[in-house]
């Protein structure tokens, strides 16, 4: 379930059914203004809605003032241990301040921060991390780490409420994926405040992306989570943003740019699909339209498998087919498939319609029919799936009432297919 409360971080709505916001954190020394701003511009271009910067020193506060003024996206100041830095970050205009009440100096120091945040109308993020739980929860952490995380978050939320401060979001993060999932599920049942999701210290781009996809994807599919950050061991923060967007796109929570799908290949493959897919993926980065592009390794199953794609190619040894929405557009020599595909995409982008040449389409359909006939004896799993899908569509067309998923019953109701 989406959180009930909503806060605004520099104009970006968080919670209350708003689109899930993507954020990341700079990898530079914040005081290195030129490098930090360069990275912020890169992550903004990659699609970040918010960016967090570390503020461990006074010189970082000085830089933060300029960063807030020049950043194309809202800036969150990340504070640990020193409440005076939190106050200074608020004074220079940070759009949000992240702090851990457990290491900031006690409730009296938290009260000073919330009082000033209230005066300025600045939200806070209450961050609970498995590596920095309060001492009185260490024994519980050893016995039941999930309960310890939830208990810490609950205590901090109660502190905020006693201070009459409700302009905040909460995060529970752990390096352990199951613990992160379980603790956020429990917390979501208990509080109405927005939740920030992440797997802390997830790992390298490869392993960290997988852990984050499993952990965050599971929670988001349950409707839990209002903003996400992918934590990867890389100096290129934009890579974190790209992974976050792929997770949201996979769940149909938000759309941004093209979606590329490709078959896993098999013994029928007769062209260099690996190179073709890499080339298409690279070229698609230059497009903003939320189109789906499919790359299929053979013409036997290609059209049926990817009939939902806006555009696609199905290859063969000498020739292949460029298609759209399950219908052939033209037969093309294999070496020209990629260029022809992008020519069709470009025509669509400029005219907002698929350009169909009747003669070329007929030639493509005839080629496919011939390939189908040659392989008619191969009742592959892919072909069976395509046949079942076609039968289901026919059944829906003939039936006056079609059973469909109710948006009201969906955990992500009202948040699906939301554009950036």
N, C-alpha and C positions, 0 to 999 in steps of 0.2 A: 504494500500500500504506500502511496506517496504521502509525504508528511503533510500535516494539516497547516502548519504555520509557513509563512513565506517571509523572507528577508530580502533586502536589496543590497548587493555588493557593487557599488559604483554604477548603479543602473541595471545590473544583471539580476533578474529575479531568481532566487534559489528557494526551492520547495513550493508547497501549495499547488502542485500540479504543473509547475513550470517545466519547460524542457530541461533535461539533465545537462548541467553545465560542465564543460571540459576545462580543467586547469592543469598547470604544470608548475615546476619550480626552476628558477634559473640555476645554472651550475657555476656561475662566475662569482668572484668576490664582488659583493654589491657595491663596494666603494670604487671599484673599477667601472666607472660610469659608462665609458664608451663600449666596453665589452658587454656589460649588462644590458644596455639599451639595444645593442645589436642582436643579442639573443632574444630579448623580448619581442622585437619586431619579427624575428623569424618564427617564434611560436605563435604570434598573432596571425601571421600569414598562413601558418599550418592549420589554424582553426581554434586556437585556445580562446576561451571566453574570459579567463582569469589567469593571472600569473602571481606566484608567490616568490618573495625574495628573502633571504636570510638577513637578519639584522642583529649580529652579535656584538657590534661595537658602535661607538659614537660616530665614527667616520662613515659608517654605513647609513646612519640616520641622515647625515648631511647629503649623501648621494640619493637617499630615498626621496627627499623633497623634490629634487629635479626629476627623478624617475616617475613619480606620481604625475607630474605636470606634462611629461613628454610621452608617457606610455600610451599606446593605442588601445589598451585594454586595462580594466581595473587591476590594481596592485594590492596584494596582501602581504603584510609584514609578518615574518615568522620570528617569534620571540621565545627564548628559553631563559629561565633563571633570573632575569633582571627586569623587574617591573618598571623601573624608570625608563628603560628602552621602549617598553610598550607605550608609556605615556608620551614619550618623545615621538614615536611613530604616529600616534594619533594626532599630535600637534602639527606634524608636517603634511598631514592629509592622506595617510594610508586609507584605502577604501575598506579595509578589513584588517584586523589584527588576530593572528593565531597565537594562542598561548595554552600552556598546560597548567591549570590551577595547582597541580600537585608539586610543581617545581618553581613556582613564580615567587614564593616567599610567604605564603599563608593567606588566609581569608581576608585579613586587613589590607594586604597589598592588592588582592583581587578586587576588593571594594573600591580602592582608589582608581583602578583601571576602568571598572564598569561605570563609575560616576562620571568620569571624563568622557567615556564613550557615549554615555547617555546624552550629555550636553552637546556633543558633536553629531549625534545621530549615526555613529559608526558601528557596524556590527562586529562581533567577535566570533572566532571559531575556537571551540573548546576541544582540544586534541588529547585523546587518550591513546597511549602507545604501550604495547606489551613490554617494552624495554624500560619504561619509566613510571611504573605504578607506584602509588604511595606505599611507604614502608609497612603500614598496618595491614596491607593486602598481600604481602609477599607470601605468607603461609598459605592463604587461600589460592594464590596463583599457582603454587606447586601442586595443590590438590585438584583445583578446578580452574584452569586459566580463563575459561569463558566467563564463569561467574565473577571472577576477579575483574575482568575488563568491564563487564556490565555494571558491577558495583561501583567501580571508580567513576564511570560516566554518570551513573545515577547520583552519586554524591556531588559531583561538580554541577550537575543540572540543578539539584536542590539548592546549592550555594547560590547560583545565579538567581533562582527564583526568590530566595530570601533577600537578595539584594535588589529585588524588583527590576531585574534586567532580563528581558526576553528576546532581545535582538541578537540572536546567536544561532550558530549551527554546531553540530556535534560530530566528532569522528572517533571511531574505534578502529585502530589498525594493529595488525600483527603480521609477523612473517609467516605464520601458520594459516594456510588457506581455510581449512575447516573451522578453526577458531574464529577467524574473521567473519565467516558466513554466519556461524551460530550466534556470536555476540551481537552482530548487527540485527539479526532477526529478533532476538530478545529485546534489544533496545527499541527497535521500531514499534514494538507492541506497547511500550511503556511511556514513550514521550511523543509529543506532537511536533517537535522541532526538526528542521531540515537536517539530513544526514549527508556527510561527506564520506565517500568510500575510497579505499585504497588498500593495497597490500604493501606494507612497509618493507623496505630492503628486498624487493621481489627478486632481484638478480639481474642477469645479463638481458640483452634485448630479446634473445631467444627464450630462455627459461622464464624470465620475468614477465614477458608478454603472455606466455601460456598460463602462468599462475594468476595473473591479473584477469585474464579472460575467463578463467574458471571461477575465481572468487567473485569478481565484480559482476560478471555475466549472470551468475546464479542469483545474486541479490537483485540485480536490475530486472531479471525475468520475473521475480516475485513482486516487482513494483516497489522495491526498497532502494533508496538512494536518490539524491538530488543533485549531487555534483561529484565528479570523479577525478582522480589523479593516478596515472600509471607511473610507478617508481621503477626506473631502470638504471642500471649501472652504465651510463653513457654520458658523455659531455654534450651530446646533441639533444637538448630538451625537446626539440620539435619531434623527435622520434616517439617520445611519450605521448604527444598530442595525436600523432597519427594512429597509434595503437588504440587510444581512447575512442577515437572516431570510428575505427573499424568495429569495436565492440558495440557502440551505439547503433551503427548501421546494420550490423548483423541481427540485432534485436528489433530493428525497425523503429527505434525510439527517436532518431533524428536522421536527416538526410544531408549529405554534403559531398558533392562531387560524384563521379561515377562509381559503380560497383562492378568489380570484375569477378566473374566466375569461370572456372576452368575444370575440365574433367581430369581424373587422376591418371589417365592414359592406360593402355593395355596393349596386348600383342597385335591389335589391328592398326596401331599407329604407323603411318608411312611418311611422316614429315617431321621436321625439327620443331616440335611443339614447344619445347623448353625455351628456345630462343624467341619464338614467336610470342609466347605469353609474356616474357620479360620485356620485349619491345613494346607490346600493347600496354602493359602496366606503366611503363615509363612515359609513353605518349599520353596516356589518359590523365596524368598529373596536371596537364595543361588545360583541363576542362573543368568547368564549374557545374555543369548540368548534372542532375542526379539521374543519370541513365544507367541501365544495367547492360553490361557487355559480356557475352559468353564466348569461350573458346573451346571447341570440341575437337577431339582428336580424330574422329572419323565421321563420315556422312551416314553411317548405318543408323546410329542412335542420336546424332547431333540435334536435328531439328526437334524431335520429340522431347528430348531431355531439356532443352533450353527454349521451349516455345514461349516462355514468359519473358525472355530477354528482349530489350529494346533493339539491340543489334547483336550479331554474332557471326562467327565463321565456323564451318565444319570442314575440316581438311581431308585430303586424300593424297595419293602419291604424286599425281600430275596436276589434278584440278581439285578445287574445293568450291564451296558455296558461301556467299555472304547472304545472311538472312535477317529478317526483322519480324518479331512477334510470331515466330513459327512458320513464316512464309519466305520462300527463296526470293532474293532480289536479283541475283545474277550468278552465273558460273564464272569462275576466275581461275587462271593458272595459279598453282600453289604459291609460287614466288611473289605473286602480286596480291595475295589475300589481305595482308595487313594494310597496305596503302589503299586498297579499294574499300576496306572496312572504314577507314578514317575519312575517305572521301564521302561515303554515305553519312557518316556521323556529322561531318561538317555541313553537309546540305541540310540535315535535320536541324542543327543548331541555328543556322541562319534563317530557315523558313518555318521552323516549328512543325514540320510535317515530314513524313517519310516519302521520299521521291521514288515512285515505282515505274520502271520502264517495262511495259507489258511484254515486249519481245524478250528482253533479258530475263525477266522473271519466269517466263514460260520455259526458256532454255534451262534455267537453273532447276525448275521443278522437274523437267524431263530428265535431267542428269541425276537428280535425287531418286526419281522413280526407277531408273535403270540400276542404280546402286542398290536400292532396296530389293529389287527383283533378284539381283545376283546373290544377295545374302538372305533371301527370304527364309531359308532353312535355319538360320541362326536365331533361335528364340532366347535372346539374352535377357538377363535381369533388367537391363536398361530398357530394352524394347517392351518387355512386359509392363514395366512401370509406366512407360509412355502410353501403351495401349489402355491401361487402367485409368490413367489420367484423362485420356480422350473419352473413354466411356463415361467417366464421372461427369465431364463437362456436358456430354450429350444428355445424360440423365437430368442434370440441372436445367438444361434448356427446355426439356420436355415437361418437367414437373412445375406445377403452378406455385409450389412452395418449396424453397430450398433451405435446408438446415444450415445455418451459418453461426459462427461464433458471435455471441452477443458482446458488444463493446462494454456494456455495463458489467459483465462478468469477468472481463479481462483485467488482470492486475495492473496493466499499463494503459487502461482506458483513458482517453483524453490526452495521452502523451505520445501516441504513435504517429509516425510519419510527419514529425514536426521538423520543418526546415530550420536551418541555422539562422 
